[in-house]
Amino acid sequence: EAQVTQNPRYLITVTGKKLTVTCSQNMNHEYMSWYRQDPGLGLRQIYYSMNVEVTDKGDVPEGYKVSRKEKRNFPLILESPSPNQTSLYFCASSSGTGRYEQYFGPGTRLTVT
Amino acid sequence: AQSVSQHNHHVILSEAASLELGCNYSYGGTVNLFWYVQYPGQHLQLLLKYFSGDPLVKGIKGFEAEFIKSKFSFNLRKPSVQWSDTAEYFCAVNENRDDKIIFGKGTRLHILP
C-alpha cells in the first residue's frame, strides 16, 4: 500500500531535549516536505527536499533541521525544542512540485513542556 | 509576500445546502491550485487540483472548483452537502517558478444533520 508513515504519532517532551520525528514514503517520490498545523494558522511549510541531499527552507524553518540521505526518508530534527514548537506536524511526499498531488502522513502531535 | 486567503474560517450548513468556500491568492504568475480536505482525526487528502485547461475542475465526492484568473480566485463548490462533508478544507497554491507550496489557513465546515 502506497503510504507516508510518521513516528512517533504522539510525543510529549521537555524543553531542550533533542528529538527526531521520522518520515518514510514507499512511493519513490522525489519531493518531501514537513508542515506544522496550528489552529487559526493552517499549514505552514517548515522544510522541503527536492531530492537526496537537496533541502531548502520553507516559511517557518527556525528551530528545525532536516536531512535527506535516502530518497524514502526525511526526518525532522528539533535540536532544542521549545514550547512554541508544540504543534501537529505532517510529512508529505509527491512526485515533484507544481501540479503534483502531495500525499500526507498521519501526523505527529508534539507537546513541549 | 506570497499568500493564500480563505475568507471563511468556520462555516455551518444544514444537509442539502449548497456550499461555496472562497480562496484567493496573491501570485501574478502561472500557478497550480489545490483543495485538500482533512476529515476529523485523519490526514489531508486531495479533493481536486487545477494546473491548466478547463478552469472548472471536478474532484472527488461531488466537489468542484472554478479558477478565475482575473480574480486570482479558486473557489470550492458543492451543490448539496452531506453530514459526512464535515471537515477542514485547505486551499493551496504553488507558483510554477517556485518549489514552495503555500496553504491557506483553512475553513472548518460543520454540517448539521
Interface residues (C-beta under 8 A of the other chain):
Chain A: Y31 S33 Y35 G40 L41 G42 L43 R44 Q45 Y48 M50 D56 G58 D59 F90 A92 T97 G98 R99 E101 Q102 F104 G105 P106 G107
Chain B: Q6 H9 N32 F34 Y36 Q42 H43 L44 Q45 L46 K49 F51 S52 F90 A92 N94 N96 D98 D99 K100 I101 I102 F103 G104 K105 G106
